[in-house]
Amino acid sequence: MSSQAGSSPQIAGPARVLVLGGGGREHALVWSLTREAEVEAVIVAPGSDAIGEEPKVRCVPGVSATDPAAVLALATAEDVDLVVVGPEAPLAAGVADVLEEAGVPTFGPIRSAARIEWSKAFCREVAAAAGVRMARGEAFWALEPALAYARELAAAPGARGAVVKADGLMAGKGVTVCDDFARAETALRALFAGAPAAAEAEAARLAGRPPVVVVEERLFGAEASLIALCDDHGALALPPARDHKRLLDDDRGPNTGGMGAYSPVPDLPESLCATLVDMIHVPILADLARRGAPFRGALYAGLMLTPEGPVLIECNARFGDPEVQALLPRLAVPLGPLLLGAALGDLAGAAAELGLVGRMLPTTGDAAVAIVLAAADYPETPRKGDLIGGLAEAARADATIFHAGTVRGADGQYRTNGGRVLSVVGLGSTLAAARASAEKAADKVTWEGMQRRHDIAARLPAVADAKAAAASPAPISAAGWEGGKLA
């Protein structure tokens, strides 16, 4: 679609919104919603000290986002028009189910649909039924067959290791990319520690209980994230983004929940993204609906851009973090009406009222780079309580700061209170300009043991700015695409 919204009158957005969560993703969502004129109040449970500083916001720290009864009571008492579920844990707890049964419009899928995130095996099952290509792989309930399969993958001609994925809710950190079989064996033995014996594992499989792990072939290429707002059957995508999972520069160190992101993605132009939504998101939505698990929320497709074309590597049932911190500042349309439209099952109607055409949300044309600042000893055992300096100076450096893991003390000073502590977001006419803005602001923030990468968006494909990326032909081979689906 065009990068400009149409001239149709704006749909009435939600006046009162309840946002569940309290991390960096939720801070970005609240930041975006409070800047819309139609939004009168945003209630956040449990929220955070920093989120509570945003205009129109009131945090309710005593309500757990994973307690369905408490969330419903709060939504009812506050007479909200919309509930937006941020993290994955409330979805797995069935919060959306309870809200929908009570007639509360909810942006966030019911538990049976959100399973596509917290069960890697279920994701593979749905993708296969929908005709969406994923890496070769299998699910396992017992250690020995998993080891044998990992050994087979690692020994295949041209192979360089395997990928081990825990089948469960792992807060984005349940995947181990293994360079060789030895690393895969270590990861598998750790995941199966305390798991049932082989006979019990077989009984669990026959009973339909979830597997312990999924083992997949290791794919090579650049990764990208494509997130779409969905309402059972329709999808409207945010611009693509690229996350950086490894802790250290040059993609070294352990996997994390994400150490930075940027958008646009020069090697994934919007023209191809619209096609991918039709080939990945829409078929997956159709298969979930067929299973009696209609999906209303943000469907995240993690892609590997291989020489043979994009391949789906995972699905999440919510906005990506830190991708959304880089994406929302780029949007040229209000988010609230679209979230409400999706929650009501009328995303198409909401898009039409905003004058939107096609599969992609319009952007301002700016590029964005988000740099994550992490606590000492993250991701293993993040240290808490370190005094954060330079926040005021960073804010004056023309960047936006989203708090993910902070707490404000009685002295008014912020301290670290989680693994990923802050996201510093810079905007610019090009990715290079956006990166310079983010780096300048991030350089002003300090605390003892702070960890960060200095190479977010530093090495880009040949096309390196938003306008050129939108205009360039797709550089990704379409080989292997058949019948409108990834073969």
Secondary structure, DSSP 8 states (H G I E B T S, - for coil): --SS--SS------SEEEEEE-SHHHHHHHHHHHTSTT--EEEEEE--TTGGGSTTEEE-TTS-TT-HHHHHHHHHHHT-SEEEE-SHHHHHTTHHHHHHHTT--EES--HHHHHHHH-HHHHHHHHHHHT--B-SEEEESSHHHHHHHHHHHHHSTT---EEEEESS--TT--EEEESSHHHHHHHHHHHHTT---HHHHHHHHHTT---SEEEEE---SEEEEEEEEEESS-EEE---BEE--EEEGGGEEEE-S-SEEEES-TTS-HHHHHHHIIIIIHHHHHHHHHTT---EEEEEEEEEEETTEEEEEEEESS--TTHHHHHGGGBSS-SHHHHHHHHTT-HHHHHHHTT--SSB--B-S-EEEEEEEE-TTTTTS-----B-B-HHHHHTTT-EEEESSEEE-TTS-EEE-SSEEEEEEEEESSHHHHHHHHHHHHTT-B-TT-B--S-TTTS--S--SHHHHHHS---S--TTEETTEE-
